């Protein structure tokens, strides 16, 4: 499982010029899955996201997590996080988990996230979404479950 996390001042997802989700200060998460991912990996990654101390405290030091600042989270599915660009000019997506299983894991990720932290909005799985954001910092963090947990 991979997550590209961006600290944002605001972010939104639109489909066909209609905004379906919008957040203020917090995190925008782009989430992708691969064939070895399962519910246990999802739980580990939710814990990692919620525990990351990436927001400044009163002294400007990154000591606070999302819950400490009462920020919001926007979760967007993104299979292209598993793009393989080693050969040629056209990315291969053979490592990206697709279809029903990817949708199940994305929905499970959002469910677990919302159980632990209620300020979560979502994109629409499989849709052609337009994502807008104002990056804060900028802070962008790459989380890969295989690198973090060796799975």
N, C-alpha and C positions, 0 to 999 in steps of 0.2 A: 504494500500500500504506500502510496506517495501523496504527500500534501505539500502544496506550495502555499505558504501562509504569508499574507501581507497585512501589516498594520495599516489601518485606513482611518481617515477622518470621516469618510462616508463611502458607501458602495451601493450599487443597485444592479438588478437583473431585469432586462426587458425582453419580451418576445413580441415580434410584430408591432413594435412601437408602443407596447403597453407594459408599464412597470409592474412586475409580479412580486418583487421583493426589494426592500430598501432598508439600509441600516445607517446609523450614525457612527460615532467613534467605536472602533473595535478591530475585528479581524475579518478579512476575506480569505476563505479557504477554497483552493482548487484541489479536488480530490480525485485520485485515480486508483484503480485496482488492477492486480495481476492474478494469474491463475492460482497461486498458492495462498492467497489471502482468505481469511475466514473471520468468524465473529470474535475470536480471541485477539487477533491482530487489531481489529477495529477498536476493541475496548482499550488496548494498550495505547493506540494512537489518540483516542479521545482523552485519556488521562494525560498524555504528553502535551496536547494542545492546551488543555485547561490549566496545566501546571506551569507552562512556560512563563518565566518572569521577564517579560519583554516590554513592559510599560514603565515609564519613569515615575519615581516617587517624588516627594516634595523637594528632594535635593537633586533631581534630574538623573538619578541612577536607575538603571533598569532592574527594579526589584519587585515589581508588581505583576500579577497575572491578570487575566481578563476579568475574573470574578472580583478582584480587588478594586478595579476601576468601574465596575458595573457596566462594562462595554457590551457591544452587540457582536454577533457572529453571523456571517453570511456564508453558507455552504453551497458550493457549486461543483457538480460532477464534471470531470475533465479527463477523458480517456487518453488524450494526447500527452499526458504526463509520462506515458510509457512509449513515446516515440523513439524509435531507434534510427539514428542518422549516420551510422557507421559506413554504409555503402550507398553510393549514388547520391542523388539530390532529392529523391522523394522519400520521406520518412516511412518506415514500416511500423505497423501497430500490432504485430503478432504477439507481443508480450502484454498488451492491454486486455484486460478481462472485459468482455462485452455481454450484451444481452441480458437475460433474466437474472443471472447470478450477480452481475455488476449492479444492477438496479436494486436487488435485494440487499447487498452490502451497503450501498449508498443510503438506502432508507434505514437500515439498521444503524449506520453511523449517526445519522441525524436523530434517530430515536434515542440512542444512548446519550448523545450530546445533550438533547433537550431534557432528559431525565436528570442529568447532573447540573445543567445550566439552562434556564428557560429562555434566555434572550437570543434565540436562534431563528434565522430566516433561511429559506432554501431557494435554489434554482430549480429548474425542471429537468429531470433526467432525460437525456437523449434529445432535448430540444435544441434548436438553433438559437442560442441566447446571445444577447448583447450585454456585456458586463462593463459597467463604468465604475471608476473608483478615483478617489483622491488618496494617494499613498501618503502615509505619515512617516517622516523620518528622512528618507524612506527606509523602512524595515521590511525585508523580505527574507523568509527562512524556508529552507528546503528540509522536509522531513521524509525519510525513507525507512520503512519498517525493517527492511533487511539490514540497513546500516545501523539502525538503532538497536534492534533485537536479534539480529542474526538469523532471522527466520526465512 
